[in-house]
Amino acid sequence: MIPKDPMILLSFVNLKLRDFYSSLDDMCQAMNLDKSELEKKLGNIDYTYDKGCNQFV
């Protein structure tokens, strides 16, 4: 289960990306998450995925 609050979700996702996954695609596949829905939720608070640093910034 992932957090529903967008700011907590941001922290959760960036922690997972930093510590456990080499890309957003890998994380979404492993956790059975919809990548576009995740990007939309975090986009609503003005964060986008940066492949270069593997984080939402």
mmCIF file as Biopython writes it, N, C-alpha, C and O atoms, coordinates in Angstrom:
data_model
#
loop_
_atom_site.group_PDB
_atom_site.id
_atom_site.type_symbol
_atom_site.label_atom_id
_atom_site.label_alt_id
_atom_site.label_comp_id
_atom_site.label_asym_id
_atom_site.label_entity_id
_atom_site.label_seq_id
_atom_site.pdbx_PDB_ins_code
_atom_site.Cartn_x
_atom_site.Cartn_y
_atom_site.Cartn_z
_atom_site.occupancy
_atom_site.B_iso_or_equiv
_atom_site.auth_seq_id
_atom_site.auth_asym_id
_atom_site.pdbx_PDB_model_num
ATOM 1   N N  . MET A ? 1  ? 0.843  -1.177 0.000   1.0 0.0 1  A 1 
ATOM 2   C CA . MET A ? 1  ? 0.000  0.000  0.000   1.0 0.0 1  A 1 
ATOM 3   C C  . MET A ? 1  ? 0.891  1.245  0.000   1.0 0.0 1  A 1 
ATOM 4   O O  . MET A ? 1  ? 1.845  1.343  0.773   1.0 0.0 1  A 1 
ATOM 5   N N  . ILE A ? 2  ? 0.563  2.183  -0.875  1.0 0.0 2  A 1 
ATOM 6   C CA . ILE A ? 2  ? 1.349  3.418  -0.931  1.0 0.0 2  A 1 
ATOM 7   C C  . ILE A ? 2  ? 0.564  4.554  -0.281  1.0 0.0 2  A 1 
ATOM 8   O O  . ILE A ? 2  ? -0.665 4.508  -0.229  1.0 0.0 2  A 1 
ATOM 9   N N  . PRO A ? 3  ? 1.264  5.571  0.212   1.0 0.0 3  A 1 
ATOM 10  C CA . PRO A ? 3  ? 0.584  6.698  0.856   1.0 0.0 3  A 1 
ATOM 11  C C  . PRO A ? 3  ? -0.335 7.450  -0.101  1.0 0.0 3  A 1 
ATOM 12  O O  . PRO A ? 3  ? -0.061 7.533  -1.299  1.0 0.0 3  A 1 
ATOM 13  N N  . LYS A ? 4  ? -1.409 7.989  0.423   1.0 0.0 4  A 1 
ATOM 14  C CA . LYS A ? 4  ? -2.348 8.749  -0.397  1.0 0.0 4  A 1 
ATOM 15  C C  . LYS A ? 4  ? -2.028 10.239 -0.407  1.0 0.0 4  A 1 
ATOM 16  O O  . LYS A ? 4  ? -2.261 10.919 -1.406  1.0 0.0 4  A 1 
ATOM 17  N N  . ASP A ? 5  ? -1.497 10.745 0.698   1.0 0.0 5  A 1 
ATOM 18  C CA . ASP A ? 5  ? -1.124 12.154 0.765   1.0 0.0 5  A 1 
ATOM 19  C C  . ASP A ? 5  ? 0.021  12.411 -0.221  1.0 0.0 5  A 1 
ATOM 20  O O  . ASP A ? 5  ? 1.032  11.711 -0.174  1.0 0.0 5  A 1 
ATOM 21  N N  . PRO A ? 6  ? -0.116 13.397 -1.110  1.0 0.0 6  A 1 
ATOM 22  C CA . PRO A ? 6  ? 0.897  13.606 -2.154  1.0 0.0 6  A 1 
ATOM 23  C C  . PRO A ? 6  ? 2.303  13.900 -1.631  1.0 0.0 6  A 1 
ATOM 24  O O  . PRO A ? 6  ? 3.278  13.433 -2.220  1.0 0.0 6  A 1 
ATOM 25  N N  . MET A ? 7  ? 2.435  14.654 -0.552  1.0 0.0 7  A 1 
ATOM 26  C CA . MET A ? 7  ? 3.764  14.971 -0.038  1.0 0.0 7  A 1 
ATOM 27  C C  . MET A ? 7  ? 4.415  13.737 0.616   1.0 0.0 7  A 1 
ATOM 28  O O  . MET A ? 7  ? 5.621  13.528 0.486   1.0 0.0 7  A 1 
ATOM 29  N N  . ILE A ? 8  ? 3.630  12.944 1.299   1.0 0.0 8  A 1 
ATOM 30  C CA . ILE A ? 8  ? 4.161  11.705 1.885   1.0 0.0 8  A 1 
ATOM 31  C C  . ILE A ? 8  ? 4.476  10.716 0.770   1.0 0.0 8  A 1 
ATOM 32  O O  . ILE A ? 8  ? 5.468  9.991  0.841   1.0 0.0 8  A 1 
ATOM 33  N N  . LEU A ? 9  ? 3.641  10.685 -0.248  1.0 0.0 9  A 1 
ATOM 34  C CA . LEU A ? 9  ? 3.888  9.833  -1.414  1.0 0.0 9  A 1 
ATOM 35  C C  . LEU A ? 9  ? 5.209  10.207 -2.071  1.0 0.0 9  A 1 
ATOM 36  O O  . LEU A ? 9  ? 5.985  9.329  -2.447  1.0 0.0 9  A 1 
ATOM 37  N N  . LEU A ? 10 ? 5.468  11.491 -2.212  1.0 0.0 10 A 1 
ATOM 38  C CA . LEU A ? 10 ? 6.721  11.957 -2.797  1.0 0.0 10 A 1 
ATOM 39  C C  . LEU A ? 10 ? 7.913  11.426 -2.008  1.0 0.0 10 A 1 
ATOM 40  O O  . LEU A ? 10 ? 8.855  10.890 -2.592  1.0 0.0 10 A 1 
ATOM 41  N N  . SER A ? 11 ? 7.879  11.569 -0.703  1.0 0.0 11 A 1 
ATOM 42  C CA . SER A ? 11 ? 8.975  11.079 0.138   1.0 0.0 11 A 1 
ATOM 43  C C  . SER A ? 11 ? 9.123  9.568  0.029   1.0 0.0 11 A 1 
ATOM 44  O O  . SER A ? 11 ? 10.235 9.052  -0.079  1.0 0.0 11 A 1 
ATOM 45  N N  . PHE A ? 12 ? 8.014  8.874  0.058   1.0 0.0 12 A 1 
ATOM 46  C CA . PHE A ? 12 ? 8.005  7.414  -0.044  1.0 0.0 12 A 1 
ATOM 47  C C  . PHE A ? 12 ? 8.640  6.951  -1.358  1.0 0.0 12 A 1 
ATOM 48  O O  . PHE A ? 12 ? 9.512  6.082  -1.366  1.0 0.0 12 A 1 
ATOM 49  N N  . VAL A ? 13 ? 8.195  7.542  -2.457  1.0 0.0 13 A 1 
ATOM 50  C CA . VAL A ? 13 ? 8.683  7.143  -3.781  1.0 0.0 13 A 1 
ATOM 51  C C  . VAL A ? 13 ? 10.169 7.462  -3.920  1.0 0.0 13 A 1 
ATOM 52  O O  . VAL A ? 13 ? 10.939 6.623  -4.386  1.0 0.0 13 A 1 
ATOM 53  N N  . ASN A ? 14 ? 10.576 8.660  -3.524  1.0 0.0 14 A 1 
ATOM 54  C CA . ASN A ? 14 ? 11.990 9.013  -3.660  1.0 0.0 14 A 1 
ATOM 55  C C  . ASN A ? 14 ? 12.883 8.138  -2.785  1.0 0.0 14 A 1 
ATOM 56  O O  . ASN A ? 14 ? 13.999 7.807  -3.184  1.0 0.0 14 A 1 
ATOM 57  N N  . LEU A ? 15 ? 12.413 7.765  -1.613  1.0 0.0 15 A 1 
ATOM 58  C CA . LEU A ? 15 ? 13.173 6.841  -0.768  1.0 0.0 15 A 1 
ATOM 59  C C  . LEU A ? 15 ? 13.325 5.490  -1.466  1.0 0.0 15 A 1 
ATOM 60  O O  . LEU A ? 15 ? 14.422 4.934  -1.519  1.0 0.0 15 A 1 
ATOM 61  N N  . LYS A ? 16 ? 12.234 4.970  -1.994  1.0 0.0 16 A 1 
ATOM 62  C CA . LYS A ? 16 ? 12.285 3.674  -2.692  1.0 0.0 16 A 1 
ATOM 63  C C  . LYS A ? 16 ? 13.232 3.741  -3.883  1.0 0.0 16 A 1 
ATOM 64  O O  . LYS A ? 16 ? 14.029 2.830  -4.106  1.0 0.0 16 A 1 
ATOM 65  N N  . LEU A ? 17 ? 13.136 4.842  -4.655  1.0 0.0 17 A 1 
ATOM 66  C CA . LEU A ? 17 ? 14.002 4.986  -5.826  1.0 0.0 17 A 1 
ATOM 67  C C  . LEU A ? 17 ? 15.469 5.093  -5.409  1.0 0.0 17 A 1 
ATOM 68  O O  . LEU A ? 17 ? 16.341 4.502  -6.047  1.0 0.0 17 A 1 
ATOM 69  N N  . ARG A ? 18 ? 15.736 5.826  -4.367  1.0 0.0 18 A 1 
ATOM 70  C CA . ARG A ? 18 ? 17.111 6.019  -3.904  1.0 0.0 18 A 1 
ATOM 71  C C  . ARG A ? 18 ? 17.709 4.725  -3.357  1.0 0.0 18 A 1 
ATOM 72  O O  . ARG A ? 18 ? 18.861 4.400  -3.647  1.0 0.0 18 A 1 
ATOM 73  N N  . ASP A ? 19 ? 16.930 3.987  -2.566  1.0 0.0 19 A 1 
ATOM 74  C CA . ASP A ? 19 ? 17.481 2.855  -1.825  1.0 0.0 19 A 1 
ATOM 75  C C  . ASP A ? 19 ? 17.288 1.481  -2.467  1.0 0.0 19 A 1 
ATOM 76  O O  . ASP A ? 19 ? 18.043 0.553  -2.178  1.0 0.0 19 A 1 
ATOM 77  N N  . PHE A ? 20 ? 16.290 1.346  -3.330  1.0 0.0 20 A 1 
ATOM 78  C CA . PHE A ? 20 ? 15.955 -0.003 -3.788  1.0 0.0 20 A 1 
ATOM 79  C C  . PHE A ? 20 ? 15.843 -0.208 -5.301  1.0 0.0 20 A 1 
ATOM 80  O O  . PHE A ? 20 ? 16.005 -1.335 -5.768  1.0 0.0 20 A 1 
ATOM 81  N N  . TYR A ? 21 ? 15.573 0.835  -6.074  1.0 0.0 21 A 1 
ATOM 82  C CA . TYR A ? 21 ? 15.291 0.645  -7.502  1.0 0.0 21 A 1 
ATOM 83  C C  . TYR A ? 21 ? 16.148 1.542  -8.374  1.0 0.0 21 A 1 
ATOM 84  O O  . TYR A ? 21 ? 16.434 2.684  -8.015  1.0 0.0 21 A 1 
ATOM 85  N N  . SER A ? 22 ? 16.553 1.023  -9.513  1.0 0.0 22 A 1 
ATOM 86  C CA . SER A ? 22 ? 17.414 1.779  -10.422 1.0 0.0 22 A 1 
ATOM 87  C C  . SER A ? 22 ? 16.638 2.684  -11.374 1.0 0.0 22 A 1 
ATOM 88  O O  . SER A ? 22 ? 17.230 3.517  -12.060 1.0 0.0 22 A 1 
ATOM 89  N N  . SER A ? 23 ? 15.309 2.525  -11.418 1.0 0.0 23 A 1 
ATOM 90  C CA . SER A ? 23 ? 14.494 3.387  -12.278 1.0 0.0 23 A 1 
ATOM 91  C C  . SER A ? 23 ? 13.038 3.358  -11.814 1.0 0.0 23 A 1 
ATOM 92  O O  . SER A ? 23 ? 12.621 2.468  -11.072 1.0 0.0 23 A 1 
ATOM 93  N N  . LEU A ? 24 ? 12.292 4.339  -12.264 1.0 0.0 24 A 1 
ATOM 94  C CA . LEU A ? 24 ? 10.865 4.390  -11.958 1.0 0.0 24 A 1 
ATOM 95  C C  . LEU A ? 24 ? 10.145 3.195  -12.572 1.0 0.0 24 A 1 
ATOM 96  O O  . LEU A ? 24 ? 9.228  2.641  -11.965 1.0 0.0 24 A 1 
ATOM 97  N N  . ASP A ? 25 ? 10.553 2.802  -13.757 1.0 0.0 25 A 1 
ATOM 98  C CA . ASP A ? 25 ? 9.938  1.640  -14.403 1.0 0.0 25 A 1 
ATOM 99  C C  . ASP A ? 25 ? 10.136 0.373  -13.558 1.0 0.0 25 A 1 
ATOM 100 O O  . ASP A ? 25 ? 9.202  -0.406 -13.367 1.0 0.0 25 A 1 
ATOM 101 N N  . ASP A ? 26 ? 11.353 0.179  -13.061 1.0 0.0 26 A 1 
ATOM 102 C CA . ASP A ? 26 ? 11.639 -0.993 -12.218 1.0 0.0 26 A 1 
ATOM 103 C C  . ASP A ? 26 ? 10.785 -0.989 -10.959 1.0 0.0 26 A 1 
ATOM 104 O O  . ASP A ? 26 ? 10.230 -2.016 -10.568 1.0 0.0 26 A 1 
ATOM 105 N N  . MET A ? 27 ? 10.686 0.181  -10.327 1.0 0.0 27 A 1 
ATOM 106 C CA . MET A ? 27 ? 9.906  0.281  -9.096  1.0 0.0 27 A 1 
ATOM 107 C C  . MET A ? 27 ? 8.425  -0.013 -9.361  1.0 0.0 27 A 1 
ATOM 108 O O  . MET A ? 27 ? 7.797  -0.779 -8.630  1.0 0.0 27 A 1 
ATOM 109 N N  . CYS A ? 28 ? 7.883  0.596  -10.398 1.0 0.0 28 A 1 
ATOM 110 C CA . CYS A ? 28 ? 6.460  0.391  -10.700 1.0 0.0 28 A 1 
ATOM 111 C C  . CYS A ? 28 ? 6.162  -1.065 -11.031 1.0 0.0 28 A 1 
ATOM 112 O O  . CYS A ? 28 ? 5.135  -1.605 -10.621 1.0 0.0 28 A 1 
ATOM 113 N N  . GLN A ? 29 ? 7.058  -1.691 -11.767 1.0 0.0 29 A 1 
ATOM 114 C CA . GLN A ? 29 ? 6.856  -3.101 -12.107 1.0 0.0 29 A 1 
ATOM 115 C C  . GLN A ? 29 ? 6.910  -3.969 -10.849 1.0 0.0 29 A 1 
ATOM 116 O O  . GLN A ? 29 ? 6.052  -4.828 -10.647 1.0 0.0 29 A 1 
ATOM 117 N N  . ALA A ? 30 ? 7.907  -3.748 -10.015 1.0 0.0 30 A 1 
ATOM 118 C CA . ALA A ? 30 ? 8.083  -4.569 -8.817  1.0 0.0 30 A 1 
ATOM 119 C C  . ALA A ? 30 ? 6.953  -4.367 -7.805  1.0 0.0 30 A 1 
ATOM 120 O O  . ALA A ? 30 ? 6.561  -5.304 -7.110  1.0 0.0 30 A 1 
ATOM 121 N N  . MET A ? 31 ? 6.436  -3.148 -7.729  1.0 0.0 31 A 1 
ATOM 122 C CA . MET A ? 31 ? 5.402  -2.836 -6.743  1.0 0.0 31 A 1 
ATOM 123 C C  . MET A ? 31 ? 3.995  -2.872 -7.337  1.0 0.0 31 A 1 
ATOM 124 O O  . MET A ? 31 ? 3.017  -2.555 -6.661  1.0 0.0 31 A 1 
ATOM 125 N N  . ASN A ? 32 ? 3.907  -3.263 -8.616  1.0 0.0 32 A 1 
ATOM 126 C CA . ASN A ? 32 ? 2.629  -3.344 -9.317  1.0 0.0 32 A 1 
ATOM 127 C C  . ASN A ? 32 ? 1.873  -2.006 -9.262  1.0 0.0 32 A 1 
ATOM 128 O O  . ASN A ? 32 ? 0.700  -1.952 -8.894  1.0 0.0 32 A 1 
ATOM 129 N N  . LEU A ? 33 ? 2.580  -0.931 -9.637  1.0 0.0 33 A 1 
ATOM 130 C CA . LEU A ? 33 ? 2.001  0.407  -9.636  1.0 0.0 33 A 1 
ATOM 131 C C  . LEU A ? 33 ? 1.810  0.894  -11.067 1.0 0.0 33 A 1 
ATOM 132 O O  . LEU A ? 33 ? 2.555  0.509  -11.968 1.0 0.0 33 A 1 
ATOM 133 N N  . ASP A ? 34 ? 0.815  1.733  -11.264 1.0 0.0 34 A 1 
ATOM 134 C CA . ASP A ? 34 ? 0.574  2.366  -12.560 1.0 0.0 34 A 1 
ATOM 135 C C  . ASP A ? 34 ? 1.470  3.601  -12.652 1.0 0.0 34 A 1 
ATOM 136 O O  . ASP A ? 34 ? 1.244  4.595  -11.961 1.0 0.0 34 A 1 
ATOM 137 N N  . LYS A ? 35 ? 2.487  3.529  -13.509 1.0 0.0 35 A 1 
ATOM 138 C CA . LYS A ? 35 ? 3.469  4.610  -13.621 1.0 0.0 35 A 1 
ATOM 139 C C  . LYS A ? 35 ? 2.813  5.934  -13.997 1.0 0.0 35 A 1 
ATOM 140 O O  . LYS A ? 35 ? 3.127  6.967  -13.404 1.0 0.0 35 A 1 
ATOM 141 N N  . SER A ? 36 ? 1.923  5.919  -14.956 1.0 0.0 36 A 1 
ATOM 142 C CA . SER A ? 36 ? 1.299  7.176  -15.390 1.0 0.0 36 A 1 
ATOM 143 C C  . SER A ? 36 ? 0.442  7.789  -14.280 1.0 0.0 36 A 1 
ATOM 144 O O  . SER A ? 36 ? 0.391  9.012  -14.146 1.0 0.0 36 A 1 
ATOM 145 N N  . GLU A ? 37 ? -0.220 6.967  -13.497 1.0 0.0 37 A 1 
ATOM 146 C CA . GLU A ? 37 ? -1.027 7.474  -12.379 1.0 0.0 37 A 1 
ATOM 147 C C  . GLU A ? 37 ? -0.126 8.083  -11.303 1.0 0.0 37 A 1 
ATOM 148 O O  . GLU A ? 37 ? -0.449 9.127  -10.737 1.0 0.0 37 A 1 
ATOM 149 N N  . LEU A ? 38 ? 0.983  7.442  -11.027 1.0 0.0 38 A 1 
ATOM 150 C CA . LEU A ? 38 ? 1.937  7.956  -10.054 1.0 0.0 38 A 1 
ATOM 151 C C  . LEU A ? 38 ? 2.511  9.296  -10.524 1.0 0.0 38 A 1 
ATOM 152 O O  . LEU A ? 38 ? 2.595  10.247 -9.746  1.0 0.0 38 A 1 
ATOM 153 N N  . GLU A ? 39 ? 2.902  9.366  -11.793 1.0 0.0 39 A 1 
ATOM 154 C CA . GLU A ? 39 ? 3.431  10.612 -12.342 1.0 0.0 39 A 1 
ATOM 155 C C  . GLU A ? 39 ? 2.372  11.718 -12.327 1.0 0.0 39 A 1 
ATOM 156 O O  . GLU A ? 39 ? 2.695  12.885 -12.107 1.0 0.0 39 A 1 
ATOM 157 N N  . LYS A ? 40 ? 1.138  11.359 -12.555 1.0 0.0 40 A 1 
ATOM 158 C CA . LYS A ? 40 ? 0.046  12.340 -12.520 1.0 0.0 40 A 1 
ATOM 159 C C  . LYS A ? 40 ? -0.145 12.884 -11.104 1.0 0.0 40 A 1 
ATOM 160 O O  . LYS A ? 40 ? -0.252 14.095 -10.911 1.0 0.0 40 A 1 
ATOM 161 N N  . LYS A ? 41 ? -0.188 11.991 -10.120 1.0 0.0 41 A 1 
ATOM 162 C CA . LYS A ? 41 ? -0.375 12.412 -8.725  1.0 0.0 41 A 1 
ATOM 163 C C  . LYS A ? 41 ? 0.734  13.348 -8.275  1.0 0.0 41 A 1 
ATOM 164 O O  . LYS A ? 41 ? 0.472  14.368 -7.637  1.0 0.0 41 A 1 
ATOM 165 N N  . LEU A ? 42 ? 1.972  13.004 -8.606  1.0 0.0 42 A 1 
ATOM 166 C CA . LEU A ? 42 ? 3.089  13.846 -8.198  1.0 0.0 42 A 1 
ATOM 167 C C  . LEU A ? 42 ? 3.203  15.091 -9.080  1.0 0.0 42 A 1 
ATOM 168 O O  . LEU A ? 42 ? 3.716  16.120 -8.641  1.0 0.0 42 A 1 
ATOM 169 N N  . GLY A ? 43 ? 2.734  14.997 -10.299 1.0 0.0 43 A 1 
ATOM 170 C CA . GLY A ? 43 ? 2.682  16.167 -11.176 1.0 0.0 43 A 1 
ATOM 171 C C  . GLY A ? 43 ? 1.712  17.217 -10.664 1.0 0.0 43 A 1 
ATOM 172 O O  . GLY A ? 43 ? 1.907  18.413 -10.882 1.0 0.0 43 A 1 
ATOM 173 N N  . ASN A ? 44 ? 0.668  16.767 -9.983  1.0 0.0 44 A 1 
ATOM 174 C CA . ASN A ? 44 ? -0.317 17.694 -9.411  1.0 0.0 44 A 1 
ATOM 175 C C  . ASN A ? 44 ? 0.297  18.583 -8.330  1.0 0.0 44 A 1 
ATOM 176 O O  . ASN A ? 44 ? -0.253 19.640 -8.020  1.0 0.0 44 A 1 
ATOM 177 N N  . ILE A ? 45 ? 1.415  18.177 -7.758  1.0 0.0 45 A 1 
ATOM 178 C CA . ILE A ? 45 ? 2.109  19.023 -6.777  1.0 0.0 45 A 1 
ATOM 179 C C  . ILE A ? 45 ? 3.431  19.534 -7.371  1.0 0.0 45 A 1 
ATOM 180 O O  . ILE A ? 45 ? 4.364  19.879 -6.647  1.0 0.0 45 A 1 
ATOM 181 N N  . ASP A ? 46 ? 3.480  19.571 -8.709  1.0 0.0 46 A 1 
ATOM 182 C CA . ASP A ? 46 ? 4.597  20.154 -9.471  1.0 0.0 46 A 1 
ATOM 183 C C  . ASP A ? 46 ? 5.918  19.407 -9.356  1.0 0.0 46 A 1 
ATOM 184 O O  . ASP A ? 46 ? 6.982  20.026 -9.337  1.0 0.0 46 A 1 
ATOM 185 N N  . TYR A ? 47 ? 5.859  18.098 -9.278  1.0 0.0 47 A 1 
ATOM 186 C CA . TYR A ? 47 ? 7.067  17.278 -9.290  1.0 0.0 47 A 1 
ATOM 187 C C  . TYR A ? 47 ? 7.051  16.382 -10.517 1.0 0.0 47 A 1 
ATOM 188 O O  . TYR A ? 47 ? 6.015  15.819 -10.870 1.0 0.0 47 A 1 
ATOM 189 N N  . THR A ? 48 ? 8.199  16.253 -11.162 1.0 0.0 48 A 1 
ATOM 190 C CA . THR A ? 48 ? 8.339  15.369 -12.311 1.0 0.0 48 A 1 
ATOM 191 C C  . THR A ? 48 ? 9.527  14.443 -12.088 1.0 0.0 48 A 1 
ATOM 192 O O  . THR A ? 48 ? 10.441 14.755 -11.325 1.0 0.0 48 A 1 
ATOM 193 N N  . TYR A ? 49 ? 9.497  13.313 -12.760 1.0 0.0 49 A 1 
ATOM 194 C CA . TYR A ? 49 ? 10.567 12.329 -12.622 1.0 0.0 49 A 1 
ATOM 195 C C  . TYR A ? 49 ? 11.776 12.758 -13.448 1.0 0.0 49 A 1 
ATOM 196 O O  . TYR A ? 49 ? 11.648 13.072 -14.632 1.0 0.0 49 A 1 
ATOM 197 N N  . ASP A ? 50 ? 12.921 12.769 -12.832 1.0 0.0 50 A 1 
ATOM 198 C CA . ASP A ? 50 ? 14.190 13.074 -13.500 1.0 0.0 50 A 1 
ATOM 199 C C  . ASP A ? 50 ? 14.994 11.787 -13.595 1.0 0.0 50 A 1 
ATOM 200 O O  . ASP A ? 50 ? 15.497 11.284 -12.591 1.0 0.0 50 A 1 
ATOM 201 N N  . LYS A ? 51 ? 15.112 11.255 -14.813 1.0 0.0 51 A 1 
ATOM 202 C CA . LYS A ? 51 ? 15.832 9.992  -15.002 1.0 0.0 51 A 1 
ATOM 203 C C  . LYS A ? 51 ? 17.294 10.089 -14.590 1.0 0.0 51 A 1 
ATOM 204 O O  . LYS A ? 51 ? 17.877 9.121  -14.101 1.0 0.0 51 A 1 
ATOM 205 N N  . GLY A ? 52 ? 17.881 11.268 -14.793 1.0 0.0 52 A 1 
ATOM 206 C CA . GLY A ? 52 ? 19.303 11.452 -14.492 1.0 0.0 52 A 1 
ATOM 207 C C  . GLY A ? 52 ? 19.640 11.243 -13.030 1.0 0.0 52 A 1 
ATOM 208 O O  . GLY A ? 52 ? 20.687 10.684 -12.704 1.0 0.0 52 A 1 
ATOM 209 N N  . CYS A ? 53 ? 18.762 11.686 -12.154 1.0 0.0 53 A 1 
ATOM 210 C CA . CYS A ? 53 ? 19.036 11.503 -10.717 1.0 0.0 53 A 1 
ATOM 211 C C  . CYS A ? 53 ? 18.104 10.467 -10.096 1.0 0.0 53 A 1 
ATOM 212 O O  . CYS A ? 53 ? 18.168 10.213 -8.893  1.0 0.0 53 A 1 
ATOM 213 N N  . ASN A ? 54 ? 17.232 9.864  -10.921 1.0 0.0 54 A 1 
ATOM 214 C CA . ASN A ? 54 ? 16.312 8.808  -10.471 1.0 0.0 54 A 1 
ATOM 215 C C  . ASN A ? 54 ? 15.501 9.251  -9.261  1.0 0.0 54 A 1 
ATOM 216 O O  . ASN A ? 54 ? 15.378 8.524  -8.275  1.0 0.0 54 A 1 
ATOM 217 N N  . GLN A ? 55 ? 14.951 10.458 -9.356  1.0 0.0 55 A 1 
ATOM 218 C CA . GLN A ? 55 ? 14.135 11.024 -8.280  1.0 0.0 55 A 1 
ATOM 219 C C  . GLN A ? 55 ? 13.059 11.915 -8.882  1.0 0.0 55 A 1 
ATOM 220 O O  . GLN A ? 55 ? 13.172 12.353 -10.027 1.0 0.0 55 A 1 
ATOM 221 N N  . PHE A ? 56 ? 12.037 12.176 -8.118  1.0 0.0 56 A 1 
ATOM 222 C CA . PHE A ? 56 ? 11.069 13.194 -8.491  1.0 0.0 56 A 1 
ATOM 223 C C  . PHE A ? 56 ? 11.586 14.514 -7.955  1.0 0.0 56 A 1 
ATOM 224 O O  . PHE A ? 56 ? 11.885 14.638 -6.768  1.0 0.0 56 A 1 
ATOM 225 N N  . VAL A ? 57 ? 11.689 15.489 -8.823  1.0 0.0 57 A 1 
ATOM 226 C CA . VAL A ? 57 ? 12.204 16.804 -8.431  1.0 0.0 57 A 1 
ATOM 227 C C  . VAL A ? 57 ? 11.257 17.899 -8.867  1.0 0.0 57 A 1 
ATOM 228 O O  . VAL A ? 57 ? 11.521 19.077 -8.625  1.0 0.0 57 A 1 
#
